[in-house]
């Protein structure tokens, strides 16, 4: 299961030399619901190599605003506290995996 990232635990979560993946989602978003099990699966597969998280935009408004999230799902790839890549929309698992591999 992917880690739930919040406004409160964000700084602690990204304080790592590993790739941090944040899936910004919302309960009412159909594509978000389709990506959710993929994110959970990838979090298990890449455990120890990457920190894969989920962020509910409705309960983490400050974090969504910080990254100017306008559409969900949006997946950010963060390395050394810098956004290094981004995917927007209901992308396939292969595309998410490709980005993780590229930045791990």
Biopython code that builds the backbone (N, CA, C, O; Angstrom):
import numpy as np
from Bio.PDB.StructureBuilder import StructureBuilder

atoms = [
    (1, "UNK", "N", (0.841, -1.183, 0.000)),
    (1, "UNK", "CA", (0.000, 0.000, 0.000)),
    (1, "UNK", "C", (0.888, 1.249, 0.000)),
    (1, "UNK", "O", (1.845, 1.341, 0.769)),
    (2, "UNK", "N", (0.568, 2.177, -0.846)),
    (2, "UNK", "CA", (1.339, 3.417, -0.937)),
    (2, "UNK", "C", (1.149, 4.253, 0.331)),
    (2, "UNK", "O", (0.081, 4.246, 0.942)),
    (3, "UNK", "N", (2.182, 4.955, 0.702)),
    (3, "UNK", "CA", (2.156, 5.847, 1.850)),
    (3, "UNK", "C", (1.235, 7.030, 1.561)),
    (3, "UNK", "O", (1.255, 7.585, 0.463)),
    (4, "UNK", "N", (0.432, 7.411, 2.545)),
    (4, "UNK", "CA", (-0.424, 8.591, 2.395)),
    (4, "UNK", "C", (0.388, 9.820, 2.786)),
    (4, "UNK", "O", (0.775, 9.970, 3.945)),
    (5, "UNK", "N", (0.643, 10.685, 1.831)),
    (5, "UNK", "CA", (1.399, 11.901, 2.118)),
    (5, "UNK", "C", (0.409, 13.025, 2.431)),
    (5, "UNK", "O", (-0.649, 13.130, 1.810)),
    (6, "UNK", "N", (0.769, 13.854, 3.395)),
    (6, "UNK", "CA", (-0.102, 14.945, 3.823)),
    (6, "UNK", "C", (0.707, 16.226, 3.951)),
    (6, "UNK", "O", (1.933, 16.217, 3.842)),
    (7, "UNK", "N", (0.009, 17.319, 4.183)),
    (7, "UNK", "CA", (0.699, 18.584, 4.435)),
    (7, "UNK", "C", (1.659, 18.423, 5.614)),
    (7, "UNK", "O", (2.746, 19.000, 5.620)),
    (8, "UNK", "N", (1.247, 17.630, 6.618)),
    (8, "UNK", "CA", (2.026, 17.481, 7.847)),
    (8, "UNK", "C", (3.274, 16.610, 7.675)),
    (8, "UNK", "O", (4.300, 16.893, 8.293)),
    (9, "UNK", "N", (3.212, 15.560, 6.854)),
    (9, "UNK", "CA", (4.364, 14.657, 6.747)),
    (9, "UNK", "C", (5.172, 14.828, 5.454)),
    (9, "UNK", "O", (6.097, 14.057, 5.201)),
    (10, "UNK", "N", (4.837, 15.813, 4.649)),
    (10, "UNK", "CA", (5.516, 16.008, 3.360)),
    (10, "UNK", "C", (7.022, 16.197, 3.526)),
    (10, "UNK", "O", (7.804, 15.474, 2.908)),
    (11, "UNK", "N", (7.437, 17.158, 4.349)),
    (11, "UNK", "CA", (8.870, 17.471, 4.497)),
    (11, "UNK", "C", (9.665, 16.247, 4.936)),
    (11, "UNK", "O", (10.749, 15.984, 4.415)),
    (12, "UNK", "N", (9.131, 15.509, 5.882)),
    (12, "UNK", "CA", (9.795, 14.302, 6.380)),
    (12, "UNK", "C", (9.871, 13.234, 5.287)),
    (12, "UNK", "O", (10.875, 12.532, 5.172)),
    (13, "UNK", "N", (8.821, 13.112, 4.494)),
    (13, "UNK", "CA", (8.758, 12.080, 3.458)),
    (13, "UNK", "C", (9.748, 12.341, 2.330)),
    (13, "UNK", "O", (10.367, 11.402, 1.828)),
    (14, "UNK", "N", (9.907, 13.595, 1.924)),
    (14, "UNK", "CA", (10.809, 13.887, 0.798)),
    (14, "UNK", "C", (12.263, 14.061, 1.237)),
    (14, "UNK", "O", (13.141, 14.248, 0.396)),
    (15, "UNK", "N", (12.524, 14.002, 2.532)),
    (15, "UNK", "CA", (13.898, 14.126, 3.039)),
    (15, "UNK", "C", (14.620, 12.794, 2.864)),
    (15, "UNK", "O", (14.948, 12.120, 3.841)),
    (16, "UNK", "N", (14.863, 12.424, 1.612)),
    (16, "UNK", "CA", (15.512, 11.156, 1.276)),
    (16, "UNK", "C", (16.281, 11.341, -0.023)),
    (16, "UNK", "O", (16.001, 12.250, -0.805)),
    (17, "UNK", "N", (17.246, 10.470, -0.239)),
    (17, "UNK", "CA", (17.970, 10.516, -1.515)),
    (17, "UNK", "C", (17.292, 9.636, -2.562)),
    (17, "UNK", "O", (17.744, 9.561, -3.705)),
    (18, "UNK", "N", (16.209, 8.975, -2.167)),
    (18, "UNK", "CA", (15.454, 8.132, -3.095)),
    (18, "UNK", "C", (14.464, 8.974, -3.902)),
    (18, "UNK", "O", (14.121, 10.091, -3.516)),
    (19, "UNK", "N", (14.020, 8.426, -5.011)),
    (19, "UNK", "CA", (12.960, 9.044, -5.792)),
    (19, "UNK", "C", (11.675, 9.016, -4.969)),
    (19, "UNK", "O", (11.337, 7.993, -4.373)),
    (20, "UNK", "N", (10.959, 10.142, -4.937)),
    (20, "UNK", "CA", (9.656, 10.213, -4.282)),
    (20, "UNK", "C", (8.613, 10.430, -5.375)),
    (20, "UNK", "O", (8.711, 11.369, -6.165)),
    (21, "UNK", "N", (7.622, 9.556, -5.409)),
    (21, "UNK", "CA", (6.538, 9.645, -6.382)),
    (21, "UNK", "C", (5.276, 10.031, -5.611)),
    (21, "UNK", "O", (4.905, 9.371, -4.640)),
    (22, "UNK", "N", (4.622, 11.106, -6.053)),
    (22, "UNK", "CA", (3.383, 11.532, -5.394)),
    (22, "UNK", "C", (2.250, 11.468, -6.412)),
    (22, "UNK", "O", (2.282, 12.147, -7.438)),
    (23, "UNK", "N", (1.256, 10.647, -6.114)),
    (23, "UNK", "CA", (0.046, 10.546, -6.929)),
    (23, "UNK", "C", (-0.999, 11.464, -6.300)),
    (23, "UNK", "O", (-1.572, 11.136, -5.260)),
    (24, "UNK", "N", (-1.246, 12.611, -6.929)),
    (24, "UNK", "CA", (-2.295, 13.521, -6.472)),
    (24, "UNK", "C", (-3.615, 13.028, -7.051)),
    (24, "UNK", "O", (-3.752, 12.870, -8.264)),
    (25, "UNK", "N", (-4.590, 12.787, -6.169)),
    (25, "UNK", "CA", (-5.848, 12.180, -6.576)),
    (25, "UNK", "C", (-7.019, 12.795, -5.819)),
    (25, "UNK", "O", (-6.835, 13.590, -4.898)),
    (26, "UNK", "N", (-8.231, 12.409, -6.228)),
    (26, "UNK", "CA", (-9.453, 12.817, -5.526)),
    (26, "UNK", "C", (-10.439, 11.649, -5.558)),
    (26, "UNK", "O", (-10.442, 10.855, -6.498)),
    (27, "UNK", "N", (-11.265, 11.554, -4.534)),
    (27, "UNK", "CA", (-12.235, 10.469, -4.400)),
    (27, "UNK", "C", (-13.194, 10.428, -5.585)),
    (27, "UNK", "O", (-13.543, 9.347, -6.060)),
    (28, "UNK", "N", (-13.616, 11.574, -6.060)),
    (28, "UNK", "CA", (-14.619, 11.666, -7.125)),
    (28, "UNK", "C", (-14.054, 11.451, -8.535)),
    (28, "UNK", "O", (-14.809, 11.484, -9.506)),
    (29, "UNK", "N", (-12.755, 11.235, -8.661)),
    (29, "UNK", "CA", (-12.071, 11.163, -9.951)),
    (29, "UNK", "C", (-11.968, 9.710, -10.442)),
    (29, "UNK", "O", (-11.276, 8.894, -9.835)),
    (30, "UNK", "N", (-12.662, 9.398, -11.542)),
    (30, "UNK", "CA", (-12.632, 8.046, -12.107)),
    (30, "UNK", "C", (-11.243, 7.575, -12.497)),
    (30, "UNK", "O", (-10.839, 6.486, -12.088)),
    (31, "UNK", "N", (-10.484, 8.363, -13.284)),
    (31, "UNK", "CA", (-9.129, 7.930, -13.637)),
    (31, "UNK", "C", (-8.235, 7.730, -12.405)),
    (31, "UNK", "O", (-7.360, 6.864, -12.407)),
    (32, "UNK", "N", (-8.453, 8.521, -11.369)),
    (32, "UNK", "CA", (-7.682, 8.356, -10.121)),
    (32, "UNK", "C", (-7.947, 6.986, -9.513)),
    (32, "UNK", "O", (-7.032, 6.324, -9.025)),
    (33, "UNK", "N", (-9.203, 6.570, -9.547)),
    (33, "UNK", "CA", (-9.568, 5.274, -8.974)),
    (33, "UNK", "C", (-8.937, 4.131, -9.775)),
    (33, "UNK", "O", (-8.599, 3.094, -9.204)),
    (34, "UNK", "N", (-8.776, 4.307, -11.087)),
    (34, "UNK", "CA", (-8.143, 3.270, -11.909)),
    (34, "UNK", "C", (-6.637, 3.204, -11.658)),
    (34, "UNK", "O", (-6.050, 2.123, -11.718)),
    (35, "UNK", "N", (-6.008, 4.339, -11.379)),
    (35, "UNK", "CA", (-4.564, 4.368, -11.147)),
    (35, "UNK", "C", (-4.200, 3.903, -9.734)),
    (35, "UNK", "O", (-3.103, 3.387, -9.520)),
    (36, "UNK", "N", (-5.093, 4.079, -8.785)),
    (36, "UNK", "CA", (-4.810, 3.778, -7.380)),
    (36, "UNK", "C", (-4.216, 2.384, -7.148)),
    (36, "UNK", "O", (-3.196, 2.278, -6.466)),
    (37, "UNK", "N", (-4.814, 1.303, -7.690)),
    (37, "UNK", "CA", (-4.210, -0.019, -7.454)),
    (37, "UNK", "C", (-2.842, -0.167, -8.117)),
    (37, "UNK", "O", (-2.000, -0.927, -7.637)),
    (38, "UNK", "N", (-2.616, 0.547, -9.205)),
    (38, "UNK", "CA", (-1.307, 0.516, -9.869)),
    (38, "UNK", "C", (-0.261, 1.155, -8.959)),
    (38, "UNK", "O", (0.840, 0.626, -8.807)),
    (39, "UNK", "N", (-0.602, 2.284, -8.360)),
    (39, "UNK", "CA", (0.303, 2.985, -7.448)),
    (39, "UNK", "C", (0.626, 2.082, -6.254)),
    (39, "UNK", "O", (1.781, 1.990, -5.838)),
    (40, "UNK", "N", (-0.397, 1.415, -5.706)),
    (40, "UNK", "CA", (-0.166, 0.499, -4.586)),
    (40, "UNK", "C", (0.768, -0.643, -4.989)),
    (40, "UNK", "O", (1.678, -1.000, -4.241)),
    (41, "UNK", "N", (0.542, -1.207, -6.159)),
    (41, "UNK", "CA", (1.372, -2.306, -6.661)),
    (41, "UNK", "C", (2.824, -1.849, -6.840)),
    (41, "UNK", "O", (3.753, -2.540, -6.423)),
    (42, "UNK", "N", (3.011, -0.682, -7.463)),
    (42, "UNK", "CA", (4.357, -0.176, -7.700)),
    (42, "UNK", "C", (5.069, 0.174, -6.394)),
    (42, "UNK", "O", (6.290, 0.052, -6.302)),
    (43, "UNK", "N", (4.312, 0.606, -5.386)),
    (43, "UNK", "CA", (4.930, 0.940, -4.097)),
    (43, "UNK", "C", (5.548, -0.301, -3.466)),
    (43, "UNK", "O", (6.579, -0.211, -2.799)),
    (44, "UNK", "N", (4.932, -1.441, -3.669)),
    (44, "UNK", "CA", (5.489, -2.696, -3.150)),
    (44, "UNK", "C", (6.685, -3.137, -3.989)),
    (44, "UNK", "O", (7.705, -3.557, -3.444)),
    (45, "UNK", "N", (6.562, -3.044, -5.301)),
    (45, "UNK", "CA", (7.640, -3.478, -6.196)),
    (45, "UNK", "C", (8.916, -2.654, -6.026)),
    (45, "UNK", "O", (10.023, -3.184, -6.115)),
    (46, "UNK", "N", (8.751, -1.361, -5.781)),
    (46, "UNK", "CA", (9.911, -0.467, -5.689)),
    (46, "UNK", "C", (10.284, -0.120, -4.252)),
    (46, "UNK", "O", (11.050, 0.814, -4.018)),
    (47, "UNK", "N", (9.747, -0.866, -3.291)),
    (47, "UNK", "CA", (10.083, -0.626, -1.893)),
    (47, "UNK", "C", (11.594, -0.724, -1.715)),
    (47, "UNK", "O", (12.218, -1.690, -2.155)),
    (48, "UNK", "N", (12.175, 0.283, -1.066)),
    (48, "UNK", "CA", (13.618, 0.324, -0.873)),
    (48, "UNK", "C", (14.344, 1.094, -1.965)),
    (48, "UNK", "O", (15.468, 1.553, -1.760)),
    (49, "UNK", "N", (13.711, 1.240, -3.126)),
    (49, "UNK", "CA", (14.310, 1.984, -4.240)),
    (49, "UNK", "C", (13.664, 3.353, -4.417)),
    (49, "UNK", "O", (14.333, 4.324, -4.770)),
    (50, "UNK", "N", (12.356, 3.422, -4.167)),
    (50, "UNK", "CA", (11.597, 4.665, -4.329)),
    (50, "UNK", "C", (10.540, 4.739, -3.234)),
    (50, "UNK", "O", (10.108, 3.720, -2.694)),
    (51, "UNK", "N", (10.137, 5.960, -2.919)),
    (51, "UNK", "CA", (9.068, 6.191, -1.948)),
    (51, "UNK", "C", (7.846, 6.602, -2.764)),
    (51, "UNK", "O", (7.801, 7.699, -3.322)),
    (52, "UNK", "N", (6.854, 5.712, -2.830)),
    (52, "UNK", "CA", (5.680, 5.956, -3.666)),
    (52, "UNK", "C", (4.502, 6.277, -2.756)),
    (52, "UNK", "O", (4.144, 5.506, -1.866)),
    (53, "UNK", "N", (3.907, 7.452, -3.012)),
    (53, "UNK", "CA", (2.893, 7.990, -2.106)),
    (53, "UNK", "C", (1.639, 8.424, -2.860)),
    (53, "UNK", "O", (1.630, 8.541, -4.086)),
    (54, "UNK", "N", (0.583, 8.657, -2.085)),
    (54, "UNK", "CA", (-0.673, 9.201, -2.598)),
    (54, "UNK", "C", (-1.020, 10.442, -1.789)),
    (54, "UNK", "O", (-0.758, 10.509, -0.588)),
    (55, "UNK", "N", (-1.614, 11.427, -2.463)),
    (55, "UNK", "CA", (-2.021, 12.658, -1.793)),
    (55, "UNK", "C", (-3.418, 13.039, -2.243)),
    (55, "UNK", "O", (-3.630, 13.360, -3.413)),
    (56, "UNK", "N", (-4.372, 13.008, -1.326)),
    (56, "UNK", "CA", (-5.750, 13.425, -1.605)),
    (56, "UNK", "C", (-5.780, 14.952, -1.668)),
    (56, "UNK", "O", (-5.565, 15.621, -0.657)),
    (57, "UNK", "N", (-6.044, 15.499, -2.846)),
    (57, "UNK", "CA", (-5.983, 16.954, -3.026)),
    (57, "UNK", "C", (-7.010, 17.703, -2.183)),
    (57, "UNK", "O", (-6.807, 18.873, -1.859)),
    (58, "UNK", "N", (-8.097, 17.050, -1.829)),
    (58, "UNK", "CA", (-9.130, 17.732, -1.045)),
    (58, "UNK", "C", (-8.764, 17.842, 0.435)),
    (58, "UNK", "O", (-9.233, 18.748, 1.124)),
    (59, "UNK", "N", (-7.937, 16.933, 0.921)),
    (59, "UNK", "CA", (-7.535, 17.027, 2.328)),
    (59, "UNK", "C", (-6.140, 17.629, 2.492)),
    (59, "UNK", "O", (-5.709, 17.896, 3.613)),
    (60, "UNK", "N", (-5.439, 17.843, 1.388)),
    (60, "UNK", "CA", (-4.086, 18.419, 1.423)),
    (60, "UNK", "C", (-4.000, 19.615, 0.478)),
    (60, "UNK", "O", (-3.201, 19.634, -0.459)),
    (61, "UNK", "N", (-4.827, 20.593, 0.741)),
    (61, "UNK", "CA", (-4.911, 21.752, -0.146)),
    (61, "UNK", "C", (-3.593, 22.520, -0.240)),
    (61, "UNK", "O", (-3.252, 23.031, -1.307)),
    (62, "UNK", "N", (-2.850, 22.608, 0.863)),
    (62, "UNK", "CA", (-1.583, 23.347, 0.837)),
    (62, "UNK", "C", (-0.568, 22.673, -0.085)),
    (62, "UNK", "O", (0.121, 23.343, -0.854)),
    (63, "UNK", "N", (-0.481, 21.369, -0.005)),
    (63, "UNK", "CA", (0.458, 20.630, -0.845)),
    (63, "UNK", "C", (0.053, 20.701, -2.319)),
    (63, "UNK", "O", (0.906, 20.869, -3.191)),
    (64, "UNK", "N", (-1.230, 20.573, -2.593)),
    (64, "UNK", "CA", (-1.715, 20.691, -3.970)),
    (64, "UNK", "C", (-1.430, 22.090, -4.514)),
    (64, "UNK", "O", (-1.059, 22.237, -5.679)),
    (65, "UNK", "N", (-1.599, 23.101, -3.692)),
    (65, "UNK", "CA", (-1.316, 24.478, -4.114)),
    (65, "UNK", "C", (0.180, 24.681, -4.330)),
    (65, "UNK", "O", (0.583, 25.340, -5.288)),
    (66, "UNK", "N", (0.995, 24.127, -3.457)),
    (66, "UNK", "CA", (2.455, 24.257, -3.581)),
    (66, "UNK", "C", (2.939, 23.792, -4.947)),
    (66, "UNK", "O", (3.820, 24.410, -5.545)),
    (67, "UNK", "N", (2.357, 22.692, -5.442)),
    (67, "UNK", "CA", (2.766, 22.126, -6.723)),
    (67, "UNK", "C", (1.850, 22.543, -7.880)),
    (67, "UNK", "O", (1.968, 22.037, -8.996)),
    (68, "UNK", "N", (0.941, 23.470, -7.592)),
    (68, "UNK", "CA", (0.023, 23.998, -8.608)),
    (68, "UNK", "C", (-0.717, 22.878, -9.346)),
    (68, "UNK", "O", (-0.793, 22.868, -10.575)),
    (69, "UNK", "N", (-1.256, 21.945, -8.573)),
    (69, "UNK", "CA", (-2.012, 20.833, -9.146)),
    (69, "UNK", "C", (-3.364, 21.360, -9.611)),
    (69, "UNK", "O", (-4.168, 21.832, -8.807)),
    (70, "UNK", "N", (-3.601, 21.277, -10.905)),
    (70, "UNK", "CA", (-4.842, 21.777, -11.509)),
    (70, "UNK", "C", (-5.741, 20.640, -11.987)),
    (70, "UNK", "O", (-6.957, 20.801, -12.091)),
    (71, "UNK", "N", (-5.129, 19.484, -12.278)),
    (71, "UNK", "CA", (-5.870, 18.325, -12.780)),
    (71, "UNK", "C", (-5.458, 17.093, -11.991)),
    (71, "UNK", "O", (-4.311, 16.961, -11.561)),
    (72, "UNK", "N", (-6.413, 16.200, -11.811)),
    (72, "UNK", "CA", (-6.109, 14.918, -11.185)),
    (72, "UNK", "C", (-6.545, 13.816, -12.134)),
    (72, "UNK", "O", (-7.528, 13.977, -12.856)),
    (73, "UNK", "N", (-5.837, 12.711, -12.144)),
    (73, "UNK", "CA", (-4.609, 12.470, -11.405)),
    (73, "UNK", "C", (-3.411, 13.214, -12.008)),
    (73, "UNK", "O", (-3.303, 13.383, -13.223)),
    (74, "UNK", "N", (-2.529, 13.644, -11.126)),
    (74, "UNK", "CA", (-1.224, 14.170, -11.504)),
    (74, "UNK", "C", (-0.201, 13.414, -10.675)),
    (74, "UNK", "O", (-0.337, 13.310, -9.456)),
    (75, "UNK", "N", (0.811, 12.892, -11.326)),
    (75, "UNK", "CA", (1.867, 12.158, -10.636)),
    (75, "UNK", "C", (3.158, 12.943, -10.781)),
    (75, "UNK", "O", (3.623, 13.205, -11.890)),
    (76, "UNK", "N", (3.732, 13.316, -9.630)),
    (76, "UNK", "CA", (5.001, 14.032, -9.625)),
    (76, "UNK", "C", (6.120, 13.083, -9.229)),
    (76, "UNK", "O", (5.935, 12.185, -8.407)),
    (77, "UNK", "N", (7.279, 13.298, -9.827)),
    (77, "UNK", "CA", (8.476, 12.518, -9.532)),
    (77, "UNK", "C", (9.489, 13.504, -8.954)),
    (77, "UNK", "O", (9.922, 14.429, -9.641)),
    (78, "UNK", "N", (9.865, 13.305, -7.692)),
    (78, "UNK", "CA", (10.712, 14.256, -6.974)),
    (78, "UNK", "C", (12.014, 13.570, -6.573)),
    (78, "UNK", "O", (12.013, 12.480, -6.000)),
    (79, "UNK", "N", (13.109, 14.225, -6.883)),
    (79, "UNK", "CA", (14.431, 13.709, -6.507)),
    (79, "UNK", "C", (15.202, 14.868, -5.897)),
    (79, "UNK", "O", (15.255, 15.954, -6.473)),
    (80, "UNK", "N", (15.799, 14.642, -4.732)),
    (80, "UNK", "CA", (16.535, 15.688, -4.015)),
    (80, "UNK", "C", (15.690, 16.946, -3.836)),
    (80, "UNK", "O", (16.172, 18.067, -4.000)),
    (81, "UNK", "N", (14.423, 16.735, -3.498)),
    (81, "UNK", "CA", (13.461, 17.803, -3.204)),
    (81, "UNK", "C", (13.156, 18.698, -4.412)),
    (81, "UNK", "O", (12.703, 19.831, -4.244)),
    (82, "UNK", "N", (13.403, 18.192, -5.628)),
    (82, "UNK", "CA", (13.102, 18.919, -6.873)),
    (82, "UNK", "C", (12.207, 18.049, -7.751)),
    (82, "UNK", "O", (12.437, 16.846, -7.873)),
    (83, "UNK", "N", (11.195, 18.647, -8.358)),
    (83, "UNK", "CA", (10.356, 17.912, -9.302)),
    (83, "UNK", "C", (11.178, 17.650, -10.562)),
    (83, "UNK", "O", (11.637, 18.583, -11.220)),
    (84, "UNK", "N", (11.358, 16.371, -10.890)),
    (84, "UNK", "CA", (12.158, 16.002, -12.062)),
    (84, "UNK", "C", (11.297, 15.513, -13.227)),
    (84, "UNK", "O", (11.773, 15.422, -14.358)),
    (85, "UNK", "N", (10.032, 15.199, -12.949)),
    (85, "UNK", "CA", (9.138, 14.754, -14.013)),
    (85, "UNK", "C", (7.697, 14.811, -13.522)),
    (85, "UNK", "O", (7.433, 14.965, -12.329)),
    (86, "UNK", "N", (6.765, 14.683, -14.478)),
    (86, "UNK", "CA", (5.347, 14.823, -14.145)),
    (86, "UNK", "C", (4.519, 14.092, -15.190)),
    (86, "UNK", "O", (4.823, 14.142, -16.382)),
    (87, "UNK", "N", (3.477, 13.418, -14.739)),
    (87, "UNK", "CA", (2.490, 12.804, -15.622)),
    (87, "UNK", "C", (1.120, 13.332, -15.222)),
    (87, "UNK", "O", (0.821, 13.435, -14.032)),
    (88, "UNK", "N", (0.294, 13.664, -16.193)),
    (88, "UNK", "CA", (-1.052, 14.168, -15.911)),
    (88, "UNK", "C", (-2.060, 13.313, -16.663)),
    (88, "UNK", "O", (-1.887, 13.022, -17.847)),
    (89, "UNK", "N", (-3.117, 12.915, -15.961)),
    (89, "UNK", "CA", (-4.179, 12.134, -16.584)),
    (89, "UNK", "C", (-4.052, 10.658, -16.292)),
    (89, "UNK", "O", (-3.146, 10.215, -15.586)),
    (90, "UNK", "N", (-4.981, 9.908, -16.849)),
    (90, "UNK", "CA", (-5.041, 8.466, -16.624)),
    (90, "UNK", "C", (-4.058, 7.712, -17.496)),
    (90, "UNK", "O", (-4.442, 7.100, -18.492)),
    (91, "UNK", "N", (-2.808, 7.757, -17.126)),
    (91, "UNK", "CA", (-1.745, 7.125, -17.918)),
    (91, "UNK", "C", (-1.641, 5.630, -17.592)),
    (91, "UNK", "O", (-2.019, 5.208, -16.499)),
    (92, "UNK", "N", (-1.131, 4.831, -18.532)),
    (92, "UNK", "CA", (-0.995, 3.390, -18.274)),
    (92, "UNK", "C", (0.147, 3.077, -17.315)),
    (92, "UNK", "O", (1.072, 3.870, -17.141)),
    (93, "UNK", "N", (0.063, 1.916, -16.705)),
    (93, "UNK", "CA", (1.082, 1.460, -15.758)),
    (93, "UNK", "C", (2.479, 1.508, -16.363)),
    (93, "UNK", "O", (3.432, 1.909, -15.696)),
    (94, "UNK", "N", (2.605, 1.104, -17.621)),
    (94, "UNK", "CA", (3.920, 1.064, -18.274)),
    (94, "UNK", "C", (4.575, 2.445, -18.292)),
    (94, "UNK", "O", (5.792, 2.553, -18.146)),
    (95, "UNK", "N", (3.787, 3.488, -18.468)),
    (95, "UNK", "CA", (4.333, 4.851, -18.516)),
    (95, "UNK", "C", (4.821, 5.274, -17.121)),
    (95, "UNK", "O", (5.870, 5.907, -17.002)),
    (96, "UNK", "N", (4.081, 4.936, -16.086)),
    (96, "UNK", "CA", (4.491, 5.261, -14.717)),
    (96, "UNK", "C", (5.775, 4.515, -14.374)),
    (96, "UNK", "O", (6.716, 5.086, -13.823)),
    (97, "UNK", "N", (5.794, 3.236, -14.707)),
    (97, "UNK", "CA", (6.971, 2.394, -14.449)),
    (97, "UNK", "C", (8.196, 2.941, -15.193)),
    (97, "UNK", "O", (9.298, 2.971, -14.644)),
    (98, "UNK", "N", (7.998, 3.369, -16.438)),
    (98, "UNK", "CA", (9.088, 3.928, -17.240)),
    (98, "UNK", "C", (9.700, 5.159, -16.559)),
    (98, "UNK", "O", (10.920, 5.316, -16.519)),
    (99, "UNK", "N", (8.844, 6.015, -16.033)),
    (99, "UNK", "CA", (9.334, 7.237, -15.364)),
    (99, "UNK", "C", (10.070, 6.885, -14.070)),
    (99, "UNK", "O", (11.091, 7.495, -13.753)),
    (100, "UNK", "N", (9.558, 5.906, -13.324)),
    (100, "UNK", "CA", (10.246, 5.484, -12.086)),
    (100, "UNK", "C", (11.625, 4.955, -12.428)),
    (100, "UNK", "O", (12.615, 5.341, -11.807)),
    (101, "UNK", "N", (11.693, 4.073, -13.414)),
    (101, "UNK", "CA", (12.974, 3.495, -13.816)),
    (101, "UNK", "C", (13.956, 4.584, -14.291)),
    (101, "UNK", "O", (15.151, 4.527, -14.002)),
    (102, "UNK", "N", (13.436, 5.546, -15.003)),
    (102, "UNK", "CA", (14.279, 6.626, -15.538)),
    (102, "UNK", "C", (14.920, 7.438, -14.433)),
    (102, "UNK", "O", (16.052, 7.898, -14.578)),
    (103, "UNK", "N", (14.207, 7.620, -13.326)),
    (103, "UNK", "CA", (14.695, 8.528, -12.274)),
    (103, "UNK", "C", (15.202, 7.826, -11.013)),
    (103, "UNK", "O", (15.720, 8.488, -10.114)),
    (104, "UNK", "N", (15.064, 6.517, -10.930)),
    (104, "UNK", "CA", (15.555, 5.794, -9.737)),
    (104, "UNK", "C", (17.063, 5.748, -9.698)),
    (104, "UNK", "O", (17.639, 5.182, -8.768)),
]
sb = StructureBuilder()
sb.init_structure("model")
sb.init_model(0)
sb.init_chain("A")
sb.init_seg("    ")
for serial, (resi, resn, name, xyz) in enumerate(atoms, 1):
    if name == "N":
        sb.init_residue(resn, " ", resi, " ")
    sb.init_atom(name, np.array(xyz, "f"), 0.0, 1.0, " ", f" {name:<3s}", serial, name[0])
structure = sb.get_structure()
